[in-house]
């Protein structure tokens, strides 16, 4: 596992005698993507911590803006720009000012992960001040005022809107953008309807999942798509309902960016999520402690605007983030996940990550559950 992490890590310096091979993301037929050398094996002794500073030859950057309890990510590839979410109402003027201060005169793509206020309010302000070529929007509707405001300004500015499906691909400069989720829009939770993107620039990959929760994450993993990434933008601000073990296993990121508000009332980030990141040895960057953070890449390696955060403290845990879990009945032999069709022992760690609406207790036997189409959990091996 260590060798695999060293192979994937961006901030490394490799020796000239190492064998190199060419690797890149799967190319879009109409888009020529840059390729970058990949190291076939990297000895542990030459692993280096993430390099800090803005390189002169970086042609790709991703900035997690400091929008407090919300999300806004600006991506630049070969001089073209993409904005994924715009933060909440209080961050709108900051996002607009950031674009102006950094000479972003036009956005090739404006993307709403989903229609929660803390993700789209800032997009309304951006649309009023910055020309947008195209918009990617999730294919569902809500009855909120901010959703209607977003739709109105998209119409006023005559911005073409695309409602993509899982597997669709787009380009940004030399980068490929693949929509890896959602599987569909039949989820009960709007969070699970988040547009999830995997952005590939040469050998450097980023995964953005909005507020997608465990159900949508498990569906992405089950889809068989390539979710591997160097950089993961932590789902749902570090909520315990996201960043499942299954997603981390499939993505295997080396770095994580966490957008979260200082002293937010939701308890974000949670101990469960922070411990998961630590178990997977992922370097963490977080806005509540470090402000905005930028990663740069030339398609071969990456650099960060600051050192990884050493503060792994949780959010305010005095306010429950989720409804309290249902107590396990004494007669229950197994816990079912009715969505994934798996059964678990009651003390399995996966049970704590399970959505309450998908949780069912049973005293049925193992053979009975298998006959009903359930499979045994691979973690607790019931």
N, C-alpha and C positions, 0 to 999 in steps of 0.2 A: 504493500500500500504506500509505503514511503517513496519507493522508486516512482510509482505512478504520480504521486503528488509533485515530486521534483520534476517529472517530465512536463506536467501541466503548468507549473508555476511560471509566471511571466518574468518576475524580477530576478533573472539569473544571468550569469555570464558563463558561457561555455567555452571550453578549450578548443583550439583549432584542430586538434587531432581527433575530436569526436566525429563519428559518422553522422552525416546529416541526410535527411530525406525530405522531400517536398510534401507539404500537407496543406490543405485548405478546407473551407466549408464546401459543401456540395454547391456547385455553381447553378445560378439561375440561367436558363437557356439564353435569355436576351441580355444577360449582364456578364461582363468579364470581370472576375474577381481577382485581386492580387493574391499570390501565394507566398508562403513563408516557410523557411526551413524548420523542421522539427527534429529535436534531438532524440535519437533512438534509445539512448541510455545516459543518465546523468549521475555520476558518482555523488554520494551524499556529501562528501567533503567540499564540493564546490557550490553547494546550495547557498544562495545569498538572500538576505532579507529584501523586501520590496525596495526598489530604488526610488528615492525621493527627489523631486524637482521636475521642471518642465523641460523636456528635451527639444533640441532644435529641429530634429528630423521626425517628430511625431506628426502623423497625418490623420490621426483619429483621437478623439477625446470624448469622455463621458463625465458629466458633472452632475452630482447629486446636489441640488439646490437646498438651501436651509429654509424650508417653508414651515418649520414647526411641525405640528401634528397633521401631516399631509404628505404628499409626494409630488415631486417635479424633477424630471431628469432631462437634461439637455445633451444631445448626442451630436457630434460633428465628425464628418468623414469627408476628407478631400474638399473642404470648403462648403459642404452642404450640411444643413441642420435639420434635426428632428427634435421635437419637444414631446415628451411622454408625460402627460398630466401637468397641471399648473398650480397645484396647491389649493388651499382654501381661500376664503374671501380676504382674510387678513394678510395674505401673502401676494395678492394680485399685483400691487404696485411694485413690490420687490422683484417679482419675476420679470415684469416689463422693464424695469430699470436695469436688471442684469443683462437682458438681451441688448438693450441700447448701449450699455457701457462696454459690451464685448463685441460691438459692431455686427450684431446679427441682423442683417437687413431684410432677410426673408427666411421663412421656414419651408423646407421641402415637404415635411410631414408634420402635422399636428395630430396627436393621438390622445384619446381619452381611454384610460384602462377600463373604467366603468364610471357610473354617473353619480357617485357620492360627492357631496359638496367639497370635501377636503382634497379632492382630486381634480375637479373641473372648474371651480370658481375662477381660478387664475387664468384658465384658458380663455374665458370670455374677455378679460382685459387684454390678453395677448392678441386676440382676433381684432380688437379695435385699434391696435397700434402697429401690428406687424403683418405684412403680406404673407399669406399662406397658400402654397400651391395645391395641397391635397390634405384631406383629413381621413384618418382611420377611426372608426367608431364601433363600439360593440352593438350588436343587432338586437337591442331590446329597448323598451321605453319605460319611463317612470312619470309620475304625476307631480314632480317637484318643480318649484319655480326656477331653480338654477338650471335644471335640465332644459326647461323651455327657453330660458335665456340663451343657453348655448345653441340650441337649434335655431333660434331666431337670428342670432348673429352669423351663424354659418350661412343661412339663407341670404341675409343682407349683403354679405361679402362675396356671395356666389362661389363659395369654396366647394369644390367637388368632394363628396363624401363617399367613402368606400366602407362597406360592412364586410370585413373579411371572414373567411372560414379557416378552420384549423388546417394547416398545411400550405396556405397561400404564402407566396414570397414576394418581396419588394426590394428595391435597392435604394441606397443612400450613398452617393459617391461610389467608392470601391467596396462598400459594405453590403452584405446581404442581410435582410430582415425576414425572418421566418415566423409566422404566427403558429405557435405551438399549443395555444389554448384560447378559448375554452373548446371542449369537445362539441358542445351545443349550448343552447340557452334555456334548457329545461330545468336548470337548477332552481331550488327554492330560494337560495341566497343570491342577491345581486353581486356579492363579493366573488362568488364562484363564476360569474359571467365576465370576469376581468379578461381583457385582451392580454395574453401572455406572449412575449416576444423573445426570440433568441437572435441576437445580433452578432454576426461573424465578420471580422475584419482580418483577413489573412489567417493567421494562427491564433488570433485573440477572439474569445467569445464571451458574450454577456447574456445573462438571463434576467428578464424583468417579468414579474408575475402580478403586479398590482396588488389587490387585496385577496387574490385567490386563496381559498382555504383548502383543507385536506381533501375534500371530495374532488375538486377540480385538479388538485395536484396529483392524486392517485390516477385519475383518468389520463392526465398527460403522460405519466410514467407508463401506464398500461398501453398507451397508443403505439409504443415502440419507436417514437421519434427520438432523434439524438438530442438530448438535453444537456450534454456535457458543456461546461463553461469554466472560464477562469474567474469570472466575476459574477456574483449573484446579488441582485438588489433584493434585500430581505422582504418577503411577502407580509403584507398587512401590518407594517410598522413593528414587527417583532411579536405579534400576537401568538398565543399558544395554539390557535386554530390553523396556523400556517407553518411553513418550513418543516414539513414532516420528514421523518427519517427516510422514507421512500424517495422523496424528492432529492434530498441531500445525497443519498447513495447514487441516484441516477445522474445528478448534475456534477457532483464531485468538484465544487469550486475551491479555489485557493484563497479568494478574497470575498468579502461581503460588505456591501454598503447598506446602512440602516438609516432610514429617514424617520425620525421620531421627535415629538415635541418634548421639551424639558418640562418636567412636573405635569405631564398630561394626566387626565383623570381616568384613563383606561388601564393603567398598569403596564403600559408598553415601555420597553420590551419586557417580556416575561422571562422568568428564570428557566422555564422549559426550553424556550428558543435559544437563549444564550448558552445554556449547557449543551444543546445540540450542536451549535456552531463550534464550541470548544472541543467537543468530542471528535468532530471532524477536522480539527486543527485548521480552522479557517480564520485568517486575519480579518479583524473587524474594524470598520470605520463607521462613525455614527454622528449624525448632525447635531444631536442635543449636547454633545461634548466637544465637537470639532468644527461646527459650522459646515459650510459647503465643502465638498471634497471632489477633486478631479483625478481621473485616471487617464493617462495618455498612452498611446501605443503606435508603433510603426508597423504592426502586423506580425512582428517577430517577438517582441517583449513589451513590457509595460512599465510605466513610472507613475508614482502617486504624488499628489501635491503636498502630502503630509505623511507622517509616520502612522502606523496602525494605532488604534486607540487601545490603551491599557486598562480602561475603565469598563468593567463587565457588570456594573451595577444594574439592577432591574428598575423598572418604573415604580410608581406609587402602588404598592400592592394592597393598600387599605381598602380600595374599592374593587370589588370582584369584577374581573374582566368578562367572564362568561357566567351563565347561570350555573349554580352549583350542580355537580354531577349527581345523578340519581344513585342512591345507595344500592349496593349489590344485594339482592335477596339471598337469604341464607340457603335457599334450595337451588340457587343457580349453579350449574356446573360449568357453563360456558357463557361467554358474551359474544353475540353476533354483531357483525357489521353488515347491515342489510344492503348497503350500497356496494361494497367490495365483495360480498358473499364469502367472507372469511369468518372463522370462529376462533376465539381466543380464551385462554384462561383468564379469570377475573383480575388477576394481578399483573397481567401483561402490560408493558409500557405503552403498547399501541392503543389500549383501551382509554388511557388518559388523553390521547390525541384525537379520539373518535368524536365526531359530531353527535350531540345528544339525540338528534332526530333519526340517526342511523343505528342507534344502539338498542339492542334487544337482549334480554336475559332469558336463558333457557335451561331446563333440566334434562333436555333430550340427550341421548347418547351420541358418541362420536360417529358411529355407523349411521345413525338416523340423520345426522346433519349432512354427512357426505352424500347420502341418498337424496337429500333435498337440494343438492347442488352446491353446498358449502365446501370450502377447502380450509385446511388447517393453516393457522398463522405460522410463518417461517421463523418468527422470533421466539415465541414461547413453546412451539411444537406441542400443541395439546393432543 
